[in-house]
Amino acid sequence: MSAILVINSGSSSLKYSLLDIEREHELASGLIERIGQDTGAASHTVRPDTDADAVPTMLDATYSDERSIPDHHAAFAVMLEQFAEHGPSLAEHPPVAVGHRVVHGGARFFAPTLIDADVERQIEELSVLAPLHNPANLAGILAAQAVFRGVPHVAVFDTAFHQTLPAAAYTYAIDAELAKQHRVRRYGFHGTSHQFVSESAAAYLGRDLGDLRQLVFHLGNGASVTAIDGGRSVETSMGLTPLEGLVMGTRSGDLDPAALVHLSRRAGLSINELDALLNTRSGLQGLAGRSDMRDILAGVDAGEEAATLAFDVYVHRLRAYAGAYIAQLGGVDVISFTAGVGENAARVRAEALATLGFAGVEVDQARNAERGRGIRRISTDASTVTVLVVPTNEELQIARQTADML
């Protein structure tokens, strides 16, 4: 068996997953949170290790505790302790490689990349484009290398899938020399998820990926939509940073840039205050005081004006992007929803698609209301566009790409 360890390192968290890549089976996963705070938290889940066609005889087992976790090196020590105490044994399932999620690869990285000192330097340089993400990703890489010596470490970049964007899609209409000097262009994010979902949709339908025009809505606290033509990203909603595009939990998405100039002049907001406004006090949070879609929907049901407006704005943006991207593709064959909101909020899906009958979209309301764990179709049998709910699995996609790199 070949095990691959996948690491997703955040500024104050460490998410990990150990996968048997031959069977594409997750053996264990965990989340270490509040790194660097007074009290950290760790949870570790062990999955039943059965043959692919066997019926599991055990349920997932999750173990949690709290302790001081001062930095990422300490977090890796906690992770090793969780494996030693609760399994599976890393001695019996030694990772043959470690795959790392890295958010921003700029225009430099368009494929999984073996990490060396030069790659580390470039990840650090690209931190100017992702100051909240790349430094944390690099901290996780360095900590993992100290623990897992002698095995390949591979970087899988969120932006890589979008390197196929045509120049017309990634170019901003500002001074060309200034943009080139400071690398200002659309990069796109959530690429690992968009790639996994689009490939999974094609496999589920038994269709050739190269023959399909797809829209993938990744709707979580962060949200993006990508137009995928023949397996290639040709348009995506996030831009230079993950701020552009759809309305999100705490992020504004699209906004007239002059609004920032206006707020700076009239309200006296500094650059840092504007940054905090757009990233942490906007989106659903800014409109309704709550960032979780479940809370927004509860507010809508209770007749709350702010929640209703927030939901309407959210849906309006989804419809606008759907229509624009269908036009860019010249039609669409498959529309997929994924991530926390996309997979679980039937009302969001229904409202987002309600005006797309002109494009051949018909939603089966009973199918849409049903809950399920795997891929499922929510369009009617007569719909010329197939609409799917596809649970994303970025860890598996990173493991696949790491294995391909080997």
Secondary structure, DSSP 8 states (H G I E B T S, - for coil): --EEEEEEE-SSEEEEEEEETTTTEEEEEEEEE-TTSSSEEEEEEE-----TTS--SS--EEEEEEE---SHHHHHHHHHHHHHHHS--TTTS-EEEEEEEES--TTT--S-EE--HHHHHHHHHGGGT-TTTHHHHHHHHHHHHHHSTTS-EEEEETTGGGGG--HHHH--SS-HHHHHHTT-S---S-HHHHHHHHHHHHHHHT--GGG-EEEEEEESSSEEEEEEETTEEEEES--SSTTSSS--SS---S--THHHHHHHHHS---HHHHHHHHHHSSHHHHHHS---HHHHHHHHHTT-HHHHHHHHHHHHHHHHHHHHHHHHHTS-SEEEEEHHHHHH-HHHHHHHHTTGGGGT--B-HHHHH---SS-EE-B-TT-SSEEEE----HHHHHHHHHHHH-
